[in-house]
Amino acid sequence: MIPAKTFELRIVFLANNRSASEIFETKELVTSWLAGNGVESFVEGAIDDIYVDHRYDQSLNEFYQDMGGNLAPVSIYDYSLEYLADLKAKLLLAFPESIAVEDHSMDSQVWMEGWKEGFKPIFSEMFCIHPPWDKPAQPGLIYIDIEPGMAFGTGQHATTQICVRALENLESRDIQGKTCLDVGTGTGVLAIAAKRLGFAEVIGTDIDHLAVESSQYNCKVNQVEVHIMAGSCPEFWPDGREFLPVDFVIANILPIVLFRILPDLARVTKLGGKLLLSGILMEQLEEMTAAASLLGFSMVRSTELEGWGALLLEKRK
């Protein structure tokens, strides 16, 4: 499944006699642009230590400053050199004077080994989400085997864990015989969990081609039937049939994307159906709730974990 080579597109932010706040503003614009152009997962050199050896006697602030503070680069990883070349051309066209873009490649096995140590099994009330190389013995739990590859979503992040808990807390009447759509499915972990809980039909969508491949693979490994489609909120099935609204919609996505696709999320949610939104910072919950209410959604409950929030909403009109 994993190609021999992994390619990196590293975005470097240029000082050009600009202030720290101006550089930071550029960085915000670039990461927002990436999210808006289908790049769902990217890493920041100062945080993920992909190519920097962090001295542990430093404070985080000292480390950040040593890395250049707001100049710390952002990297995108992909198996397709052609895809990254196209992305590079678009980035340089959009931000011609404020960034430089570098190309790198590495052996995929080196890349894989680099993050394996950080991918540990996650336990919830009903599930154990684990990588293929670390399956603990925990009787009574539902196991989900996730090979992340290059896609986002291993269950490690608080936003995914909130969604798992929300699914576990659903009543039987919200699951049995019901349909579920996971928008931005990533590795497919939430779609697989939904299917394992008993949803009659589960669909996962993602605009990232690597996520589509990864989620299809993980569904096969976990022996669940989930329809994986390229895209976001479908209007039609691949065979041309109209895509009808579903009973339960999950969207664990960056807030900038959630705000933009809320009308589409409303379109694919049945009247009386529920919408689970995650990936939201706590300070953004009120604004997100207000935006959803304008589209006919009412609050069922909100939850919080490690500074991240999730909303469970019901479509009432």
N, C-alpha and C positions, 0 to 999 in steps of 0.2 A: 504493500500500500504506500509506503514512504519512498519517494524518489531519492536518488543518490545525493543530489545537490539541493541545498537550501540557499535562496538568494535574499539579500538584505538591501533595502533602499533606506539610506540614512539621511534624514533631513537636518541640516545644520543651520542654525539661526545666526545671521550676520549682524555684528554690532553696528558697523557703518556710522559711528558717532551718534548712535541713538541711545536714549536713556533706557534703564532697566525696565521701566513700565512700558515703554514703546516696544521693546523686544518681547516682553511677556504678552502684550496685546497681539503681536504677530503670531506668537505661538498659539494663542487661543483661536485666532482666525484659521490657522493651518489645521489644527486638530478638528475644528468644526467643519472645515472644508472636507477633510478626510472622511468624517462620519457621514457627511451629506453625499459623498461620492462612493459609498459602498465599502469603505475600509473600516470594518467593525473592530478590529483589534490592532493596536500598535503599542509600542513600548517606549519608555523614556529612559535614555541611558543612565541618568542619575539615579534611577529608582531600581531598575531590574538588573543592573550589574552585568549586562550581556558582555561588555568588553572592558570593564573597569574593575580593578581589585580594590574593594572598599576596605580601608583600614578601620578595624573595629574600635580603636581608641579615639576615633573622631566622633563628634556629635553629628547628627543628621544634617544640621545646618552647616557645619564646617565642611562636611562631605559635599553637600550641594554646591557650596561656594567654590570648592576645589574643582568641581566638574564644570564650573562656568555659570552656575546659577541658572538664570533664564536662557542661557545659551546651550544648555544641555540638549543634545539632539533627540529627535524622535525617529524610531526605526519601524519599518514595515517589513515583515518576512513573508515570503511566498515561495512556492516551488516553481512558479512560472516566471522566467526571465522576461518573456514578452509582455506579460501583464505589468510587471514593474517598470519596464521601459516606457510603456504607454502612460503609466501613472506619473513617471518622472517628467515626461514632456508636458503633461497637463499642469503639474505643480509649478514648473518653471514658467509656464505661461501665465498662471494665476498670481504667482509671487516672484516676479522677475528680479527684483533688487534686494529682497530681504532674506532669501534663503540660498543655500547651496545644497545640491543633492549628490550623494556619493553612492557608488555601487560596490557591493561586496558579495562574496559567495563563501560557502563553507560546506564541509561534509555534513549531510543530514544527521548522521549518527552522532556527531559532535554536538549538534544543536539539541538533539533529543536527550542526550546525557546531561546537558546543561540545566534542564529544568526538571528532570526526574526527581531530584531530591526534594523539590518543593511540592510535588504532587502526592499527597498522602490521602488515605481513605477518609471519607467524611461520613459521619454517622448522624442520622436523625431518628426520630421516633420509629419510623417504619423502614427506612432505607439505609443501605451502605453503598455509597458511590466510591468506586475504587479504580485504580489503573490496572491494566492486565498483569503487571509484575508484582502487585501487592494486594492479594485478596485475603483479608483476615477471616478467621473463623468466628462468626457471630450468629449463632442459631436464632431463628425467628425473624430475621430481617430480610427485606427484598434487596437482592444484589443488583447493582447496575454497573456494568463493566464499561469504562469510558477510555478509549484511546483518543487523546485530544488532537494529535497531529498538529496542524497549524491553526485550528479553529478555536474560537473563544468558547469557554464554558466547561469547566471540569468539575463544577460543584464547589470549588474552593472559595469563590467570592461570596461575600455576604448577600449580594442581591439574588444569586441563584439559591442560596440556602433559605432565604425568605420565601421564595416561590415554592420550594419543596415543602416547607412547613405549611404554607397556605393550601397546597394540594392535599396534604395529609389531613387538614382540618375541615375539608369539604364533607358535607353530609352525603349519604348514599344517593339521595334523590337528585343531587347535582352531578352525579357520575354515571350511574347505571343507565344504559341506553342513550347516553348523551354524546354529542360531538365536541371535539376540542381542536383548537388551532393554536399552535405555538409560533408566533411571529418572531423572526430572528432566532431561530432554533440553535444556531451554533453547532455544538457537538451532538445535539439531540437529547441531552440529558433530561430536560423537563418534558419533552414529548414522550420519551421512554417511560419516565415516571408516571405520566398521565395514563399511558396505555396499561402499565402494570397495575395501576389502581382500579382499572375497570372501565374506562371510557370506551364506548362502543367503536368510535372512529376517531383517530388522531391524525392531524395533518401538521407537518412542520415546514416552514418556509424560511429562506434566507437569501439575501442578495449577494452574499459572499460565496464564490464558486467552491472555495476550499471547505466552507462550512457544509455545503450541500453534500460534497463527497464524504466528509467526516461523519455527518449524521446518518447518511445511508449506511456506511460501514458499521457504525455503532448499533444501529437498529438490527442489522443482520447478526452481529455478534450476540446481542441480547435476545435474539429470536422473538422480536415483536414486529407486528405489522403496522408501520406508520408510513403514511404517504409523505414523502419529502419532495418539495417543489422549489425551484428557483424563483425568487421574487419576494414580495412583502405581503400585502393583504390582497389575496387573489380576487380577480373578477371572473376568471374562467379556469377550468381544469385544463391540463395539457391537451386533452382530446376535443376541446371546444365547448364542453358543457358549461352552463352557468354555474358559478360557485355560489351556493346558497349560504346565508348566515348560519353560524354555529352556536351551540349552547354556551361554550366556555372558550374565552380567548386569553392567551398569555402573551405578554409583551415585556420582556426583560431586556430593555434597550437603553441607550444613552438618552437623557432627557431631551436634548436638542432634536433627536429624531422622533421621540414620543410626541412632542408638541406638534411636529409637522404631520405625523400620520394619524393623529387622533380621529379626524373625520373618517379615514379609511377603517380604523379599528371599530368605530361605531357602525360602519356599513356592514362589516362581517360578523357583528354580534347580533344574535336574535333578540327580539323584544322579549324581555323577561330573562335574557341570558346574562352571564357575568363576564366581567373583564378584569383581569389581574395585571396591574401595571407595576413594574419594578425597575430598578436601576436609577432611582430617584433619591437625591440628597434630601435629608429631612427638611431643610429650609425651602425646598421646592414643592413639598407636598401640597401646601395650601393653593399655590398657583395651578398645579396640575389638577387638583380636585375641582377648582373653579372652571377650568377649561373643559373638563369632562362633563360637568353639569350642564354646560351650554349645549351639549350634544345628547342630552337625555339620560345621563348616568347619575345615579344616586349612590352615596357612600354606604357600603356594608360594614367595612372596618378597615383600619390602617394598622400596619405593623412596622417595627423598627428593629434593626440589627446593625451594630457597629457604625452608626451614623447614616445608614441607608434606610430608606423607607419603601413600603409597598402599599398599593391601594387595591382593595377588592371592591369593585363597583358593580351595580346592577343597572341594566338598561331598562328604564321604565317608560320611556316615550320616544 
